[in-house]
Amino acid sequence: MCAFDPTTHALSVNRRAFLQQSAYGLGGLALAMLTQRLGAATPTAKRPPGWNGALTAAHLPVKAKRVIFLCMAGGPSQFETFDWKPKLKELHDQPFPESFTAGQQLAQLQNMVLKARGPFTAFAKHGQAGIEVSELFPHIASVADDLCVVRSMTTEQINHDTAHAFMNTGSIIKGRPSMGSWLLYGLGAETQELPGFIVLTSAGKFGLQPISARQWSSGALPSRFQGIQFQSRGDAVHYVGNPEGVCQSTQRQVVEEIQRMNGLLAEETYDPEIATRIAQYELAFKMQTSVPELTDLKTEPKAMLDLYGVKEPGDGSFASNCLLARRLAERGVRMIQLYHRAWDHHGQLEEGMKAGARDVDQASAALIKDLKQRGMLDDTLILWGGEFGRTPMGQGTGRDHHINAFSVFMAGGGVKAGTTYGATDELGYRAVENVVDVHDLHATMLALMGVDHHRLNIKFQGLDIRLTGVAGKVVSGLMA
């Protein structure tokens, strides 16, 4: 990328350029300044192999090379997953102590009579450390010695869309890049044949909370760093094949001519989206070969399909998506995000939790086992969890949103395996020991990737912005 030349830029602002560029407005100017920063930050000569992002070297020891985020969209109940509360079970259907909730923010239970709702499932201890896991998740329980369960997560946002935004970007302000975009910008990807940040979605039978594409937006970063959603059924990418009667050589000629014309435009107009367009045309051409091979799960042996619980390859299930996630990780994709929409249980908690667990339990554990036997778990960081938790108080036949305490787990990628971290009070209302907020989680994930969260930032609207904002601390207790 060429350095910014103010003289050349000034000469380029003629009448035609003014009419063409005025549509971009101040946003185009901001992106131009960002591109100047990107160009200055990426001297390729110093990069080690596979490191082609804005950072020229790791700040910290690199424990993880890629992230797979298994996002349980809707917020699964911690009381039926990883936080066993016998006292809450004893108090079931009795008035919930007002001392816990007085003056507290609630979602849909504000000013209502609150009754305790005990867990409907049994828990058992698993692994050498005796990690307590709900009986709804026997497969995840079988890999307990690979898990680092965090029981003291908190967040700031009590509604789904803003809570997802906060979990993904560290902010609810529009224009903030998602964590996957930050990783792709900072570290680049180890593949030139596929996007470096890929998103897959699936859905269950209950609690289908909608997901907005802004959750994988590149925000203030150029659009080349945004997540690319692959379809879980049919063609993973629309129009990935050539039109009928167009051969590969003809398509190559078309792409080259478009690239030449974009290059001419880039010489006249300083716009980072032109550079994005050039890169994406080339990537799209390569994807015509790489994507069909990637998504052909029928090449996997039956034993592997059975391990994940895939009934029909490419059926759009969470199981198929988990198997595809492993194939993406093998091919050098930096960030892989799997959303499963099945966990918003304001009602039908028992039916919904059982169905959701059937959807994800086997495949989540299979992904860990598969990566481990391939020698990839050590440098792949897996995060499993939702945008918030659920209340220890009942809401009809379900539970309401809860921000003061919820559970997630991590595996691989340098985390302290076979452990639990943090704790909630006896009724699970509040995290009280080794509290971890979303900024802390982001800071720790970046540290495992070799990145100091204070030093991965960009200029936006006159401010230095970063994934962790002005907060966040690395939680050493989560790291091996």
C-alpha positions as MATLAB code, in Angstrom:
seq = 'MCAFDPTTHALSVNRRAFLQQSAYGLGGLALAMLTQRLGAATPTAKRPPGWNGALTAAHLPVKAKRVIFLCMAGGPSQFETFDWKPKLKELHDQPFPESFTAGQQLAQLQNMVLKARGPFTAFAKHGQAGIEVSELFPHIASVADDLCVVRSMTTEQINHDTAHAFMNTGSIIKGRPSMGSWLLYGLGAETQELPGFIVLTSAGKFGLQPISARQWSSGALPSRFQGIQFQSRGDAVHYVGNPEGVCQSTQRQVVEEIQRMNGLLAEETYDPEIATRIAQYELAFKMQTSVPELTDLKTEPKAMLDLYGVKEPGDGSFASNCLLARRLAERGVRMIQLYHRAWDHHGQLEEGMKAGARDVDQASAALIKDLKQRGMLDDTLILWGGEFGRTPMGQGTGRDHHINAFSVFMAGGGVKAGTTYGATDELGYRAVENVVDVHDLHATMLALMGVDHHRLNIKFQGLDIRLTGVAGKVVSGLMA';
ca = [
       0.000    0.000    0.000;
       1.435    3.411   -0.951;
       2.209    6.056    1.648;
      -0.127    9.035    1.798;
       1.098   11.974   -0.326;
      -0.770   15.227    0.499;
       0.420   16.951   -2.687;
      -0.800   14.166   -4.943;
      -4.043   14.036   -3.031;
      -4.587   17.790   -3.416;
      -3.945   17.656   -7.161;
      -6.443   14.817   -7.492;
      -9.282   17.003   -6.173;
     -10.564   18.383   -9.482;
     -14.185   18.977  -10.455;
     -14.785   15.349  -11.475;
     -13.118   14.064   -8.303;
     -15.157   16.450   -6.164;
     -18.453   15.291   -7.651;
     -17.402   11.655   -7.321;
     -16.006   11.863   -3.803;
     -18.582   14.147   -2.208;
     -20.914   11.163   -1.821;
     -18.448    9.600    0.563;
     -18.600   12.573    2.937;
     -16.694   12.724    6.174;
     -16.828    8.932    6.498;
     -14.574    8.630    3.469;
     -12.115   11.090    4.985;
     -12.045    9.131    8.238;
     -11.423    5.896    6.351;
      -8.648    7.545    4.365;
      -6.884    8.543    7.570;
      -7.377    5.000    8.842;
      -5.821    3.578    5.697;
      -2.837    5.880    6.153;
      -2.452    4.387    9.618;
      -2.827    0.848    8.270;
      -0.188    1.477    5.624;
       2.245    2.881    8.168;
       1.704   -0.049   10.502;
       2.460   -2.899    8.149;
       6.110   -3.139    7.038;
       6.104   -6.678    5.672;
       9.850   -7.259    5.920;
       9.741   -7.887    9.662;
       6.820  -10.307    9.733;
       7.415  -13.945   10.639;
       5.755  -16.575    8.414;
       1.956  -16.555    8.682;
       1.911  -13.133   10.360;
       0.517  -10.672    7.828;
      -1.535   -8.255    9.897;
      -0.915   -4.713   11.080;
       1.251   -5.868   13.982;
       4.835   -6.538   12.948;
       5.530   -8.890   15.856;
       3.792  -10.470   18.826;
       3.728   -8.401   22.015;
       3.484  -11.504   24.215;
       4.203  -15.230   23.934;
       1.767  -16.697   21.380;
      -0.347  -19.497   22.872;
      -3.211  -19.499   20.360;
      -3.222  -18.941   16.604;
      -6.956  -18.976   15.984;
     -10.271  -18.620   17.839;
     -13.466  -20.648   17.526;
     -16.331  -18.922   19.324;
     -19.279  -21.249   19.923;
     -21.873  -18.576   20.650;
     -24.997  -19.814   22.391;
     -27.249  -16.972   21.233;
     -29.991  -16.049   23.672;
     -28.124  -16.677   26.917;
     -28.206  -20.252   28.268;
     -29.034  -20.698   31.943;
     -25.949  -21.194   34.086;
     -28.113  -23.078   36.585;
     -28.704  -25.891   34.094;
     -25.172  -25.902   32.640;
     -22.109  -25.229   34.830;
     -23.117  -23.513   38.111;
     -24.707  -25.979   40.519;
     -26.677  -24.248   43.316;
     -28.179  -26.670   45.854;
     -29.429  -23.789   48.044;
     -31.396  -22.422   45.110;
     -32.953  -25.842   44.588;
     -33.987  -25.919   48.256;
     -35.606  -22.499   47.900;
     -37.526  -23.433   44.735;
     -40.885  -21.653   44.336;
     -40.409  -19.664   47.549;
     -40.070  -15.860   47.695;
     -36.659  -14.780   46.510;
     -34.814  -12.814   49.227;
     -35.285   -9.090   48.588;
     -31.815   -8.388   49.976;
     -30.354   -9.738   46.732;
     -32.490   -7.741   44.302;
     -33.304   -4.415   45.983;
     -32.333   -1.568   43.656;
     -31.024   -3.958   41.010;
     -31.602   -3.779   37.253;
     -33.897   -6.510   35.973;
     -35.143   -7.064   32.451;
     -38.790   -8.154   32.386;
     -39.151   -8.955   36.105;
     -38.929   -5.355   37.338;
     -41.592   -4.583   40.005;
     -42.894   -8.166   39.978;
     -43.204  -10.704   42.783;
     -39.998  -12.719   42.604;
     -39.867  -16.424   43.333;
     -36.810  -18.621   43.336;
     -36.500  -21.165   40.558;
     -34.243  -24.069   41.389;
     -32.342  -26.011   38.720;
     -34.410  -28.830   37.245;
     -31.339  -30.915   36.388;
     -28.909  -32.923   38.464;
     -25.161  -32.225   38.421;
     -22.198  -34.560   38.790;
     -18.454  -34.095   39.168;
     -16.259  -34.973   36.211;
     -12.567  -35.179   35.420;
      -9.621  -35.181   37.755;
     -10.604  -31.763   39.116;
     -14.211  -32.825   39.735;
     -15.791  -30.063   37.626;
     -19.542  -30.008   38.187;
     -21.494  -30.246   34.938;
     -25.237  -30.594   34.365;
     -26.530  -34.004   33.309;
     -27.860  -32.299   30.162;
     -24.285  -32.165   28.821;
     -22.735  -35.651   29.173;
     -20.448  -35.228   26.150;
     -19.026  -31.905   27.334;
     -18.629  -33.501   30.761;
     -16.482  -36.205   29.150;
     -13.869  -33.555   28.188;
     -13.929  -31.835   31.592;
     -10.159  -32.135   31.921;
      -9.776  -29.917   28.842;
     -12.141  -27.186   30.074;
     -11.560  -23.947   31.908;
     -15.018  -23.058   33.265;
     -15.556  -19.421   34.262;
     -18.488  -19.128   36.674;
     -18.059  -15.444   37.505;
     -18.710  -13.700   34.183;
     -20.573  -10.382   34.212;
     -21.717   -8.000   31.491;
     -23.153   -4.483   31.272;
     -25.996   -5.041   28.815;
     -29.299   -6.668   29.700;
     -30.964   -6.816   26.255;
     -29.975   -9.258   23.532;
     -28.803   -7.067   20.662;
     -26.744   -4.705   22.807;
     -25.409   -7.612   24.882;
     -24.270   -9.388   21.709;
     -22.668   -6.146   20.526;
     -20.888   -5.763   23.861;
     -19.664   -9.373   23.813;
     -18.426   -9.002   20.237;
     -17.074   -5.449   20.158;
     -16.643   -4.376   23.775;
     -19.071   -1.527   23.148;
     -22.671   -0.781   22.188;
     -21.589    2.210   20.080;
     -22.003    1.572   16.370;
     -18.779    1.678   14.390;
     -16.762   -0.466   16.771;
     -15.039   -3.468   15.145;
     -15.922   -6.979   16.309;
     -13.302   -9.125   18.030;
     -12.871  -11.208   14.878;
     -12.198   -8.070   12.856;
      -9.640   -6.899   15.407;
      -7.852  -10.252   15.202;
      -7.863  -10.266   11.416;
      -6.635   -6.673   11.282;
      -3.897   -7.215   13.854;
      -2.712  -10.718   12.952;
      -3.916  -11.320    9.414;
      -4.869  -14.837    8.346;
      -2.846  -17.886    7.414;
      -4.910  -18.449    4.278;
      -5.134  -16.601    0.976;
      -7.863  -18.907   -0.349;
     -10.595  -18.140    2.199;
     -11.774  -15.160    4.254;
      -9.887  -14.826    7.536;
     -13.076  -14.359    9.586;
     -16.039  -16.662    8.883;
     -19.443  -16.894   10.573;
     -21.902  -19.811   10.540;
     -25.369  -19.929   12.081;
     -27.792  -22.650   13.118;
     -31.072  -22.748   15.019;
     -32.868  -24.971   17.494;
     -36.554  -25.488   18.240;
     -36.990  -23.065   21.161;
     -35.679  -19.637   22.126;
     -34.695  -18.493   18.626;
     -33.254  -15.056   19.348;
     -32.518  -13.111   16.107;
     -28.893  -12.282   15.241;
     -27.846   -9.121   13.435;
     -24.995   -9.076   10.906;
     -23.574   -6.059   12.739;
     -22.257   -8.532   15.310;
     -19.467   -9.465   12.901;
     -19.024   -6.010   11.387;
     -15.594   -4.492   10.832;
     -16.919   -1.163   12.108;
     -14.308    1.579   11.747;
     -11.896   -0.803   10.056;
     -12.017   -1.238    6.260;
     -14.647   -3.759    5.200;
     -12.021   -6.323    4.184;
     -11.793   -7.177    7.907;
     -15.487   -7.936    8.449;
     -16.788  -11.419    9.092;
     -18.149  -13.304    6.094;
     -21.266  -15.353    6.742;
     -21.253  -18.765    5.082;
     -24.638  -20.368    4.501;
     -25.123  -23.550    6.513;
     -27.267  -25.188    3.811;
     -26.712  -25.419    0.086;
     -23.925  -23.338   -1.424;
     -21.883  -21.851    1.404;
     -21.356  -18.693   -0.676;
     -23.914  -17.401   -3.162;
     -22.774  -17.309   -6.802;
     -19.450  -18.954   -5.950;
     -19.483  -20.828   -9.266;
     -19.059  -19.431  -12.761;
     -22.158  -18.654  -14.817;
     -23.046  -21.266  -17.402;
     -20.784  -20.991  -20.439;
     -18.023  -19.066  -18.610;
     -14.813  -21.049  -18.166;
     -12.124  -20.507  -15.538;
      -9.714  -18.792  -17.970;
     -12.391  -16.343  -19.101;
     -13.257  -15.572  -15.492;
      -9.566  -14.956  -14.779;
      -9.398  -12.458  -17.630;
     -12.475  -10.641  -16.326;
     -11.024  -10.415  -12.823;
      -7.678   -9.148  -14.108;
      -9.341   -6.420  -16.167;
     -11.492   -5.334  -13.218;
      -8.381   -5.284  -11.037;
      -6.572   -3.121  -13.608;
      -9.442   -0.623  -13.656;
      -9.655   -0.571   -9.862;
      -5.918    0.040   -9.776;
      -6.313    3.057  -12.045;
      -9.051    4.405   -9.786;
      -6.863    3.848   -6.730;
      -4.159    6.008   -8.304;
      -6.628    8.887   -8.637;
      -8.732    8.514   -5.498;
      -7.526    7.822   -1.985;
     -10.207    5.460   -0.679;
      -9.442    2.352    1.409;
     -12.508    0.596    0.038;
     -10.853    0.481   -3.389;
      -8.008   -1.535   -1.882;
     -10.631   -3.747   -0.246;
     -12.388   -4.220   -3.587;
      -9.134   -5.245   -5.267;
      -8.320   -7.767   -2.540;
     -11.850   -9.180   -2.427;
     -12.128   -9.738   -6.182;
      -8.953  -11.809   -6.041;
     -10.186  -13.689   -2.969;
     -13.547  -14.379   -4.622;
     -11.792  -15.902   -7.628;
      -9.756  -18.207   -5.373;
     -12.865  -19.154   -3.395;
     -14.433  -20.639   -6.528;
     -12.009  -23.515   -6.041;
     -11.458  -23.526   -2.284;
     -15.053  -23.268   -1.021;
     -16.572  -26.310   -2.780;
     -13.664  -28.466   -1.546;
     -13.967  -27.022    1.968;
     -17.692  -27.663    2.321;
     -17.737  -31.180    0.884;
     -18.203  -32.939    4.217;
     -18.909  -36.210    2.410;
     -15.144  -36.617    2.130;
     -15.046  -37.062    5.916;
     -15.028  -40.693    7.115;
     -18.213  -42.015    8.691;
     -16.492  -42.345   12.053;
     -15.831  -38.612   12.034;
     -19.426  -37.777   11.082;
     -20.599  -40.051   13.894;
     -18.225  -38.371   16.371;
     -19.856  -35.011   15.726;
     -23.351  -36.440   15.425;
     -23.781  -35.286   11.821;
     -26.828  -37.008   10.389;
     -26.644  -35.490    6.917;
     -23.514  -33.549    5.872;
     -24.309  -29.913    5.185;
     -27.749  -30.100    6.801;
     -27.382  -26.701    8.495;
     -27.087  -28.202   11.968;
     -24.725  -27.069   14.704;
     -23.006  -30.449   14.363;
     -22.240  -29.884   10.666;
     -21.056  -26.371   11.453;
     -18.680  -27.642   14.155;
     -17.137  -30.112   11.718;
     -16.834  -27.331    9.153;
     -15.186  -25.156   11.824;
     -12.435  -27.733   12.231;
     -11.897  -27.767    8.459;
     -11.717  -23.960    8.450;
      -9.196  -24.016   11.284;
      -7.052  -26.493    9.362;
      -7.017  -24.122    6.390;
      -5.754  -21.092    8.303;
      -8.904  -19.071    9.075;
      -8.147  -16.776   12.034;
     -11.614  -16.331   13.571;
     -14.507  -18.793   13.269;
     -17.788  -17.892   14.924;
     -20.686  -20.326   15.240;
     -24.019  -18.956   16.425;
     -26.649  -21.389   17.658;
     -29.970  -19.655   18.202;
     -31.739  -21.724   20.841;
     -31.310  -20.233   24.324;
     -33.796  -17.400   24.980;
     -35.937  -19.229   27.511;
     -38.393  -16.806   29.089;
     -40.755  -19.776   29.022;
     -40.483  -23.522   28.422;
     -37.097  -23.577   30.147;
     -37.058  -27.322   30.674;
     -38.040  -28.211   27.108;
     -35.782  -25.526   25.658;
     -32.686  -26.418   27.661;
     -33.058  -30.113   26.873;
     -33.484  -29.432   23.159;
     -30.612  -26.945   23.031;
     -28.316  -29.334   24.860;
     -29.164  -32.120   22.408;
     -28.265  -29.745   19.573;
     -24.827  -28.712   20.819;
     -23.489  -31.097   23.478;
     -22.050  -33.863   21.304;
     -20.646  -31.590   18.596;
     -19.016  -29.157   21.058;
     -17.190  -32.019   22.757;
     -16.350  -33.634   19.405;
     -14.679  -30.433   18.212;
     -12.424  -30.445   21.270;
     -11.612  -34.144   20.874;
     -11.014  -33.821   17.131;
      -8.683  -30.838   17.455;
      -6.835  -32.548   20.283;
      -6.163  -35.755   18.365;
      -4.927  -33.676   15.412;
      -2.536  -31.730   17.614;
      -4.448  -28.485   16.995;
      -6.117  -27.877   20.366;
      -2.947  -26.470   21.893;
      -2.997  -23.483   19.543;
      -6.771  -23.172   18.992;
      -8.721  -21.165   21.557;
     -12.345  -22.289   21.950;
     -14.880  -20.075   23.739;
     -18.361  -21.471   24.544;
     -21.105  -19.296   25.994;
     -23.837  -16.721   25.502;
     -24.193  -12.961   25.778;
     -25.449  -13.095   29.385;
     -27.007  -15.546   31.845;
     -30.449  -16.175   33.310;
     -32.032  -15.193   36.609;
     -32.223  -17.452   39.670;
     -35.802  -16.183   39.865;
     -38.496  -17.739   37.753;
     -40.378  -16.025   34.931;
     -43.447  -18.149   34.324;
     -42.001  -21.412   33.055;
     -38.642  -19.825   32.234;
     -35.924  -17.439   33.408;
     -35.284  -13.776   32.593;
     -32.048  -12.144   31.348;
     -29.302  -11.738   33.944;
     -26.102   -9.677   33.806;
     -24.634  -10.057   37.307;
     -23.426  -13.641   36.855;
     -23.170  -16.244   34.118;
     -20.899  -19.057   32.999;
     -18.741  -19.702   29.941;
     -15.979  -22.162   29.253;
     -12.767  -22.040   27.275;
     -10.572  -24.839   26.002;
      -7.187  -25.149   24.301;
      -5.098  -22.166   23.250;
      -3.072  -21.791   26.455;
      -5.925  -21.790   29.003;
      -5.620  -23.584   32.321;
      -7.329  -26.885   31.533;
      -9.326  -28.915   34.038;
     -10.181  -25.924   36.228;
     -12.999  -23.669   37.341;
     -12.502  -19.979   37.960;
     -14.584  -17.629   40.053;
     -17.774  -18.238   41.977;
     -21.237  -16.815   42.573;
     -23.151  -16.402   45.826;
     -25.154  -19.292   47.240;
     -28.195  -18.459   45.115;
     -26.222  -17.622   41.977;
     -27.457  -14.037   41.808;
     -24.094  -12.269   41.777;
     -20.483  -13.125   40.934;
     -18.589  -12.689   44.189;
     -15.181  -14.320   43.683;
     -12.631  -13.530   40.927;
     -15.162  -11.564   38.910;
     -14.480  -11.492   35.162;
     -16.178   -8.883   32.977;
     -16.358   -8.906   29.182;
     -13.404   -6.517   28.834;
     -11.298   -8.851   30.982;
     -12.289  -11.796   28.800;
     -11.285   -9.887   25.655;
      -7.973   -8.774   27.172;
      -7.172  -12.350   28.161;
      -8.095  -13.775   24.763;
      -5.882  -11.206   23.033;
      -3.024  -12.010   25.431;
      -3.308  -15.690   24.540;
      -3.032  -14.631   20.887;
       0.170  -12.739   21.689;
      -1.441   -9.280   21.672;
      -1.292   -6.617   24.383;
      -4.836   -5.231   24.344;
      -3.540   -1.720   25.127;
      -1.454   -1.719   21.948;
      -3.945   -2.908   19.327;
      -5.837    0.264   18.476;
      -6.818    2.626   15.677;
      -7.768    6.278   15.363;
     -11.519    6.809   14.988;
     -13.365   10.105   15.306;
     -10.334   11.645   16.992;
      -9.938    8.872   19.573;
      -7.746    5.840   19.943;
     -10.237    2.956   20.096;
      -9.552   -0.655   20.986;
     -11.499   -3.826   21.705;
     -11.304   -3.341   25.489;
     -12.050    0.386   25.485;
     -10.498    2.065   28.532;
     -10.940   -1.033   30.687;
      -9.938   -4.679   30.745;
      -7.286   -6.658   32.573;
      -5.595   -9.902   31.647;
      -6.827  -12.685   33.964;
      -3.700  -14.712   34.604;
      -5.728  -17.260   36.558;
      -7.278  -18.430   33.301;
      -3.926  -18.997   31.600;
      -1.724  -22.084   31.857;
];
